Amino acid sequence: MRLISFINSKEPRIGMVVDEGQSVIDLSLLAADIPNNMNDFIKLGSNGLNRVAAAFTSSGEIPKLNLKDLELLAPIPEPLRNIFCVGRNYHEHAQEFHDSGFDATAGTTAIPDDPIIFTKATTSVSGPTDPIPSYLDRTNSTDYEGELAVIIGTEGRGISKAKAFDHVFGYTVANDVTARTLQHQHKQWFIGKSLDGYCPMGPMIVTTDEAGHPNTFNLLTRVNGEIRQKASVADLIFDIPTLIECISAVITLKPADIIATGTPVGVGIGFEPPVFLKKDDVVEITIEPIGTIKNIVE
């Protein structure tokens, strides 16, 4: 199933994308008891998905909306908790970041022995076409990071790698936008990563039953049409089951939690000299089979 959050008649709604990505069905039209926000829908788990599927199958003519006409929000516009993020999780990017001089926590080796987990504030989340407010970065060092984000569906602590995918609801695309100088200046990465609007996400959540195994996903980042990042999710240093096991060993993962899995080589600080985003730049991040987010820098 492909799910979006959108505005309809000035009200937030959630919908199911159909007709090969052309149309959207407002889930509130399928069943009166379906929540109108993604957090609450995800909490229903497989029961919610089954309820929607059954209602869709048994319904007659259902009004459809044109996807292109809708104002899309981030799939989870207001996360319940900070976004879990992973640093230096592709080999070449780990070396790129290590050599850049912007990693204030760098050790003697580029490749971490264990997952590097940090978070971004919930207020950093923005929609798949919302502008990136780089004017908030007084250091003029804003950079892009295309990433696959994992959406947790089932609560758990002490989740084993073998059971990890049982707790995944689906996947979406994220841009872990970063103010590099602030990231370095504050040592801990939270402030440099958490500026308002510095986490565009979308355009939809593709549930696990439709998405297939994430190792088959491919990520592509373009800036002003130029390819900057191109990688397979299979190249993660610490794969998704390892990340879920690591985090849940000490922190209970809850439905609608978001885990951004890390970015591949090709970010702005990898250039010599660094190439930071500037006003009117266009950043496009595509992960097949999910889709593309496209954000203009303000």
SEMI-960735 format. One line per 8 residues: number of its first residue (from 0); their letters; for each residue z, x, y of N, C-alpha, C. Coordinates in steps of 0.1 Angstrom, whole numbers, plus 5000, padded with zeros to 4 digits. Layout:
residues N
NUM> A> Z:X:Y:Z:X:Y:Z:X:Y  ...
//
This chain:
residues 298
0> MRLISFIN> 5000:5008:4988:5000:5000:5000:5000:5009:5012  4993:5004:5023:4992:5011:5036:4999:5003:5046  5010:5008:5053:5018:5000:5061:5018:5006:5075  5018:4998:5085:5018:5002:5099:5029:4994:5107  5033:5000:5118:5041:4993:5128:5032:4992:5140  5032:4980:5146:5023:4977:5158:5029:4967:5167  5023:4965:5179:5027:4955:5188:5017:4944:5187  5023:4931:5186:5014:4919:5186:5022:4909:5195
8> SKEPRIGM> 5015:4904:5205:5021:4894:5214:5034:4900:5220  5033:4913:5224:5044:4920:5230:5056:4922:5221  5055:4919:5208:5066:4920:5199:5062:4931:5188  5072:4939:5184:5069:4948:5173:5068:4941:5160  5059:4945:5152:5056:4939:5139:5053:4950:5129  5053:4947:5116:5048:4956:5106:5037:4949:5098  5027:4957:5094:5016:4951:5088:5011:4959:5076  5002:4953:5068:4996:4959:5057:4981:4961:5060
16> VVDEGQSV> 4976:4973:5058:4962:4976:5061:4954:4973:5049  4943:4965:5051:4934:4960:5041:4920:4962:5045  4911:4958:5036:4896:4959:5039:4892:4973:5042  4897:4982:5034:4893:4996:5035:4896:5002:5049  4908:4998:5054:4912:5003:5067:4907:4996:5079  4901:4985:5077:4895:4978:5089:4904:4967:5094  4912:4961:5086:4920:4949:5090:4935:4951:5087  4942:4943:5093:4957:4943:5092:4962:4929:5090
24> IDLSLLAA> 4971:4927:5080:4978:4915:5079:4993:4916:5083  4996:4908:5093:5010:4908:5098:5019:4903:5086  5028:4911:5082:5036:4907:5070:5045:4895:5072  5048:4892:5085:5056:4880:5087:5048:4867:5084  5035:4868:5083:5027:4857:5080:5026:4854:5065  5030:4865:5057:5029:4864:5043:5042:4857:5037  5053:4860:5043:5066:4855:5038:5076:4855:5050  5083:4844:5051:5092:4843:5063:5104:4852:5062
32> DIPNNMND> 5107:4857:5050:5119:4865:5049:5116:4880:5049  5103:4884:5052:5100:4898:5054:5105:4903:5067  5112:4914:5068:5117:4919:5081:5105:4923:5090  5108:4923:5103:5097:4927:5112:5098:4941:5117  5107:4949:5110:5107:4964:5113:5107:4972:5101  5102:4984:5102:5100:4992:5090:5113:4997:5083  5123:5000:5091:5135:5004:5085:5141:4994:5075  5141:4981:5080:5147:4971:5071:5138:4968:5059
40> FIKLGSNG> 5124:4969:5061:5115:4967:5050:5117:4978:5039  5118:4990:5043:5120:5001:5034:5132:4999:5026  5143:4994:5032:5155:4992:5025:5154:4982:5014  5144:4973:5014:5141:4964:5003:5136:4971:4991  5131:4983:4992:5126:4991:4981:5114:4984:4974  5113:4986:4961:5102:4980:4953:5102:4965:4954  5114:4959:4956:5114:4944:4957:5106:4939:4969  5107:4947:4980:5099:4943:4992:5084:4944:4989
48> LNRVAAAF> 5080:4955:4983:5066:4958:4981:5061:4947:4971  5069:4944:4961:5064:4934:4951:5063:4921:4957  5073:4917:4966:5072:4904:4973:5060:4903:4981  5056:4914:4988:5044:4913:4997:5032:4912:4988  5031:4920:4977:5020:4920:4968:5018:4906:4962  5029:4900:4958:5028:4886:4952:5024:4876:4962  5029:4877:4974:5025:4867:4985:5011:4869:4988  5006:4881:4989:4992:4884:4992:4983:4878:4981
56> TSSGEIPK> 4986:4880:4969:4978:4875:4958:4977:4860:4957  4989:4853:4960:4989:4839:4959:4985:4831:4971  4984:4838:4983:4980:4831:4995:4965:4828:4996  4962:4819:5004:4948:4816:5006:4942:4824:5017  4936:4817:5026:4930:4824:5038:4942:4829:5047  4942:4842:5050:4953:4848:5058:4946:4853:5071  4951:4850:5082:4946:4856:5095:4947:4871:5094  4936:4878:5098:4936:4892:5099:4934:4897:5113
64> LNLKDLEL> 4940:4908:5116:4938:4915:5129:4929:4927:5127  4922:4930:5137:4913:4942:5137:4922:4954:5140  4922:4964:5131:4931:4976:5132:4928:4983:5145  4915:4984:5149:4911:4991:5161:4916:4985:5174  4920:4972:5173:4924:4965:5185:4939:4965:5187  4946:4971:5178:4961:4971:5178:4967:4983:5185  4978:4981:5192:4986:4992:5197:4995:4997:5186  4992:5008:5180:5001:5013:5169:5013:5021:5174
72> LAPIPEPL> 5024:5018:5167:5036:5026:5170:5037:5036:5159  5047:5045:5160:5050:5054:5149:5054:5044:5137  5051:5048:5125:5054:5039:5114:5069:5035:5113  5078:5044:5117:5092:5041:5119:5095:5045:5133  5093:5035:5142:5094:5038:5157:5108:5043:5161  5119:5038:5155:5132:5042:5158:5140:5046:5145  5138:5058:5141:5145:5063:5129:5160:5061:5130  5166:5058:5119:5180:5056:5118:5188:5069:5120
80> RNIFCVGR> 5182:5080:5116:5189:5093:5116:5179:5103:5121  5184:5115:5125:5175:5126:5129:5165:5128:5118  5153:5134:5121:5143:5137:5112:5147:5151:5105  5148:5151:5092:5150:5164:5085:5137:5172:5086  5138:5185:5089:5126:5193:5090:5128:5206:5083  5117:5212:5079:5117:5225:5071:5110:5236:5079  5116:5247:5081:5110:5258:5088:5104:5268:5078  5093:5275:5082:5087:5286:5075:5085:5282:5060
88> NYHEHAQE> 5077:5271:5058:5075:5266:5044:5061:5268:5039  5053:5275:5045:5040:5280:5040:5040:5295:5042  5035:5303:5032:5036:5317:5032:5030:5324:5044  5018:5320:5047:5011:5327:5059:5018:5323:5072  5022:5310:5073:5029:5307:5086:5043:5314:5087  5050:5315:5076:5062:5322:5076:5061:5336:5082  5050:5343:5078:5047:5356:5083:5043:5356:5097  5035:5346:5101:5030:5344:5114:5042:5342:5124
96> FHDSGFDA> 5051:5333:5120:5063:5330:5129:5072:5343:5129  5074:5349:5118:5082:5361:5117:5077:5372:5127  5064:5373:5128:5058:5384:5136:5056:5380:5150  5058:5367:5154:5055:5363:5167:5065:5367:5178  5077:5370:5173:5088:5373:5183:5095:5361:5188  5091:5349:5184:5098:5337:5188:5109:5332:5179  5110:5338:5167:5121:5334:5158:5133:5342:5160  5143:5336:5167:5155:5343:5170:5164:5344:5158
104> TAGTTAIP> 5161:5337:5147:5169:5338:5135:5162:5347:5124  5151:5354:5128:5144:5362:5118:5152:5373:5112  5150:5374:5099:5157:5385:5091:5147:5396:5088  5150:5404:5078:5141:5415:5075:5128:5410:5068  5129:5399:5061:5117:5394:5054:5112:5380:5060  5099:5378:5059:5094:5366:5065:5096:5353:5056  5096:5355:5043:5097:5344:5033:5111:5341:5030  5116:5329:5033:5130:5326:5031:5134:5325:5016
112> DDPIIFTK> 5146:5328:5013:5151:5327:5000:5154:5312:4996  5158:5305:5006:5162:5291:5005:5155:5283:5016  5154:5270:5014:5148:5262:5024:5155:5262:5037  5148:5264:5049:5154:5264:5062:5154:5249:5067  5165:5243:5068:5166:5229:5072:5171:5228:5086  5164:5220:5094:5169:5217:5108:5166:5202:5110  5169:5197:5122:5166:5183:5125:5160:5182:5139  5152:5171:5141:5147:5167:5154:5154:5154:5158
120> ATTSVSGP> 5157:5152:5170:5163:5140:5175:5154:5128:5173  5160:5116:5170:5153:5104:5168:5144:5101:5180  5148:5104:5192:5141:5101:5204:5128:5110:5206  5126:5120:5197:5114:5128:5198:5102:5120:5192  5105:5110:5184:5094:5103:5177:5086:5095:5187  5073:5096:5185:5063:5088:5193:5052:5084:5184  5043:5076:5190:5032:5069:5182:5020:5078:5179  5011:5074:5171:5000:5082:5166:4990:5085:5177
128> TDPIPSYL> 4990:5078:5188:4981:5080:5200:4988:5082:5213  5001:5083:5212:5009:5085:5225:5007:5099:5230  5008:5101:5243:5007:5114:5249:5019:5123:5246  5016:5136:5245:5026:5146:5244:5031:5150:5257  5044:5147:5261:5049:5150:5275:5053:5164:5277  5043:5173:5277:5046:5187:5279:5052:5191:5292  5051:5182:5302:5058:5184:5315:5073:5185:5314  5079:5180:5302:5093:5181:5300:5097:5195:5296
136> DRTNSTDY> 5087:5203:5292:5090:5217:5288:5088:5226:5300  5099:5229:5307:5099:5237:5319:5094:5252:5316  5094:5256:5303:5090:5269:5300:5075:5271:5297  5068:5259:5297:5053:5259:5295:5049:5267:5282  5057:5264:5271:5054:5271:5259:5053:5261:5247  5047:5249:5250:5046:5239:5240:5035:5242:5230  5039:5240:5217:5030:5244:5206:5029:5232:5196  5019:5232:5188:5017:5221:5178:5021:5226:5164
144> EGELAVII> 5024:5217:5155:5027:5220:5141:5023:5207:5133  5012:5207:5126:5008:5196:5118:5016:5197:5105  5021:5185:5101:5029:5185:5089:5028:5172:5081  5031:5172:5068:5032:5161:5060:5047:5156:5061  5049:5143:5063:5063:5138:5064:5065:5129:5052  5076:5130:5045:5080:5122:5034:5090:5112:5038  5088:5099:5034:5097:5088:5037:5105:5085:5025  5118:5086:5026:5127:5083:5015:5128:5067:5013
152> GTEGRGIS> 5128:5063:5001:5129:5049:4998:5142:5044:4992  5148:5053:4984:5160:5050:4976:5171:5060:4979  5183:5054:4982:5194:5063:4985:5198:5072:4973  5203:5084:4976:5208:5092:4966:5214:5105:4971  5224:5110:4963:5230:5123:4965:5230:5130:4952  5228:5143:4953:5227:5151:4940:5215:5148:4932  5204:5145:4939:5191:5142:4933:5185:5154:4926  5181:5154:4914:5175:5165:4907:5160:5165:4911
160> KAKAFDHV> 5154:5177:4909:5139:5178:4912:5132:5169:4903  5136:5167:4891:5129:5159:4881:5129:5144:4885  5139:5140:4893:5140:5126:4897:5136:5124:4912  5132:5135:4918:5130:5134:4933:5120:5124:4937  5109:5123:4930:5098:5114:4935:5102:5099:4933  5112:5097:4924:5117:5083:4923:5123:5078:4935  5127:5087:4944:5134:5083:4957:5124:5083:4969  5112:5086:4967:5102:5086:4978:5095:5073:4979
168> FGYTVAND> 5095:5068:4991:5088:5055:4994:5073:5058:4997  5071:5068:5005:5057:5071:5009:5056:5083:5018  5044:5084:5025:5041:5096:5032:5034:5092:5045  5036:5101:5056:5029:5099:5068:5026:5113:5074  5019:5113:5086:5015:5125:5092:5024:5127:5104  5028:5140:5107:5037:5143:5118:5032:5155:5125  5035:5156:5138:5033:5168:5146:5046:5173:5151  5051:5183:5145:5064:5189:5149:5062:5197:5162
176> VTARTLQH> 5060:5190:5173:5057:5197:5186:5070:5205:5190  5067:5217:5195:5078:5226:5198:5077:5234:5211  5088:5234:5219:5088:5243:5231:5093:5256:5226  5084:5266:5224:5087:5278:5217:5098:5287:5224  5097:5287:5237:5107:5296:5245:5121:5289:5244  5122:5276:5244:5134:5270:5242:5139:5272:5228  5130:5271:5218:5134:5274:5204:5141:5287:5203  5135:5297:5209:5140:5311:5208:5153:5312:5217
184> QHKQWFIG> 5152:5307:5228:5164:5308:5238:5177:5303:5232  5176:5291:5226:5188:5285:5221:5192:5288:5207  5184:5298:5201:5187:5303:5187:5186:5292:5177  5195:5282:5177:5193:5270:5168:5181:5263:5174  5173:5257:5165:5160:5252:5169:5160:5238:5175  5172:5231:5175:5172:5217:5178:5167:5213:5191  5171:5220:5202:5167:5217:5215:5152:5219:5217  5147:5230:5213:5132:5233:5214:5123:5224:5206
192> KSLDGYCP> 5129:5217:5196:5121:5208:5188:5123:5193:5191  5133:5190:5200:5137:5176:5201:5134:5170:5215  5125:5176:5223:5122:5170:5235:5116:5156:5233  5119:5147:5242:5114:5133:5241:5099:5133:5238  5094:5126:5228:5080:5125:5225:5074:5136:5218  5082:5146:5213:5077:5158:5206:5076:5156:5191  5075:5144:5187:5072:5142:5172:5063:5130:5170  5050:5131:5174:5041:5120:5171:5040:5118:5156
200> MGPMIVTT> 5039:5106:5152:5038:5103:5138:5029:5091:5135  5023:5091:5123:5014:5079:5119:5002:5084:5111  4991:5077:5112:4990:5064:5118:4997:5053:5109  5000:5056:5097:5006:5047:5088:5014:5054:5077  5021:5046:5069:5028:5051:5057:5019:5046:5045  5016:5056:5037:5009:5053:5024:5020:5054:5013  5022:5043:5006:5032:5043:4996:5028:5052:4984  5038:5056:4977:5036:5065:4966:5026:5060:4955
208> DEAGHPNT> 5026:5047:4953:5018:5042:4942:5003:5043:4946  5000:5043:4959:4986:5044:4964:4982:5059:4967  4992:5066:4972:4989:5080:4977:4985:5090:4967  4991:5089:4955:4989:5099:4945:4998:5111:4947  4997:5121:4940:5006:5133:4941:5003:5140:4954  5013:5144:4961:5011:5151:4974:5004:5165:4973  5005:5171:4961:4998:5183:4959:4983:5182:4961  4978:5170:4961:4963:5167:4963:4960:5165:4977
216> FNLLTRVN> 4970:5165:4986:4968:5162:5000:4963:5175:5007  4954:5173:5017:4949:5184:5025:4952:5181:5040  4956:5191:5047:4960:5190:5061:4950:5197:5070  4946:5191:5081:4937:5197:5090:4942:5194:5105  4943:5205:5113:4947:5203:5127:4936:5208:5136  4932:5200:5145:4922:5204:5155:4928:5203:5169  4925:5213:5177:4928:5213:5192:4915:5213:5199  4913:5203:5207:4900:5201:5214:4888:5203:5205
224> GEIRQKAS> 4889:5198:5193:4878:5199:5183:4878:5211:5175  4885:5222:5179:4885:5234:5171:4895:5234:5160  4891:5237:5148:4900:5237:5137:4910:5249:5138  4923:5245:5138:4934:5255:5140:4942:5257:5127  4944:5246:5119:4951:5247:5107:4944:5239:5096  4943:5246:5084:4937:5240:5073:4944:5244:5060  4950:5235:5053:4958:5239:5042:4960:5228:5032  4963:5231:5020:4967:5222:5009:4982:5221:5009
232> VADLIFDI> 4987:5208:5007:5002:5207:5006:5007:5213:4993  4998:5216:4984:5002:5223:4972:5007:5237:4975  5004:5242:4987:5008:5256:4990:5022:5257:4996  5029:5247:4997:5043:5247:5002:5051:5258:4994  5059:5266:5001:5068:5275:4994:5078:5267:4986  5085:5258:4993:5095:5249:4986:5088:5235:4986  5085:5230:4974:5078:5218:4972:5087:5206:4975  5082:5194:4975:5089:5182:4979:5101:5180:4970
240> PTLIECIS> 5100:5180:4957:5112:5179:4948:5123:5189:4952  5119:5201:4955:5129:5212:4958:5136:5208:4971  5129:5203:4981:5135:5199:4994:5145:5188:4992  5141:5178:4984:5149:5166:4982:5162:5171:4974  5160:5179:4965:5172:5184:4957:5181:5192:4966  5176:5200:4975:5183:5209:4984:5192:5200:4994  5185:5191:5000:5192:5183:5011:5202:5174:5004  5198:5167:4993:5207:5157:4987:5219:5163:4980
248> AVITLKPA> 5218:5176:4978:5230:5183:4971:5242:5181:4979  5241:5180:4993:5253:5179:5001:5252:5168:5011  5240:5162:5013:5239:5151:5022:5232:5139:5015  5238:5127:5016:5233:5116:5010:5220:5112:5018  5209:5111:5010:5196:5107:5016:5196:5091:5016  5191:5085:5026:5192:5071:5028:5178:5065:5030  5176:5052:5026:5163:5046:5028:5158:5048:5043  5145:5051:5045:5139:5053:5057:5142:5067:5064
256> DIIATGTP> 5149:5076:5057:5150:5090:5061:5136:5096:5061  5134:5105:5070:5121:5112:5071:5124:5127:5069  5115:5133:5061:5116:5148:5059:5102:5153:5062  5101:5161:5073:5089:5168:5077:5089:5181:5069  5078:5184:5061:5079:5194:5051:5075:5208:5055  5071:5210:5068:5067:5223:5073:5053:5224:5076  5049:5234:5084:5036:5236:5089:5029:5248:5084  5016:5248:5082:5008:5260:5077:5005:5269:5089
264> VGVGIGFE> 4998:5280:5085:4994:5290:5095:4984:5284:5104  4984:5290:5117:4974:5286:5127:4980:5279:5139  4993:5280:5141:4999:5275:5153:4996:5284:5165  4999:5279:5177:4996:5287:5189:5002:5300:5190  5014:5302:5185:5021:5315:5187:5015:5325:5177  5006:5321:5168:4999:5330:5159:4988:5338:5166  4984:5333:5178:4973:5340:5185:4979:5352:5193  4971:5361:5197:4975:5373:5205:4966:5374:5217
272> PPVFLKKD> 4971:5370:5229:4985:5364:5232:4986:5350:5227  4998:5344:5227:5000:5330:5222:4991:5321:5230  4986:5310:5224:4979:5300:5231:4987:5287:5230  4993:5284:5241:5001:5272:5242:4993:5260:5246  4998:5248:5243:4991:5236:5248:4992:5234:5263  4981:5229:5268:4981:5226:5283:4976:5212:5285  4978:5208:5298:4975:5194:5301:4960:5191:5298  4959:5179:5292:4946:5173:5288:4940:5179:5275
280> DVVEITIE> 4948:5188:5268:4944:5192:5255:4945:5180:5245  4937:5180:5235:4937:5169:5225:4940:5175:5212  4951:5170:5206:4956:5175:5193:4954:5164:5182  4946:5168:5172:4943:5158:5161:4948:5164:5148  4956:5157:5141:4961:5161:5128:4957:5151:5117  4950:5155:5107:4946:5147:5096:4952:5151:5083  4957:5142:5076:4961:5144:5062:4954:5134:5053  4945:5138:5045:4939:5128:5035:4948:5127:5023
288> PIGTIKNI> 4952:5115:5019:4946:5102:5022:4953:5093:5032  4960:5099:5042:4968:5091:5051:4960:5087:5063  4954:5096:5070:4947:5094:5082:4950:5104:5093  4947:5100:5105:4947:5110:5117:4956:5105:5128  4964:5114:5134:4971:5111:5146:4963:5119:5157  4962:5114:5169:4954:5120:5180:4962:5118:5193  4967:5129:5198:4975:5129:5210:4970:5138:5221  4970:5133:5233:4966:5140:5245:4978:5146:5251
296> VE> 4977:5158:5256:4988:5165:5262:4989:5161:5277  5001:5157:5281:5003:5154:5295:5012:5165:5302
//
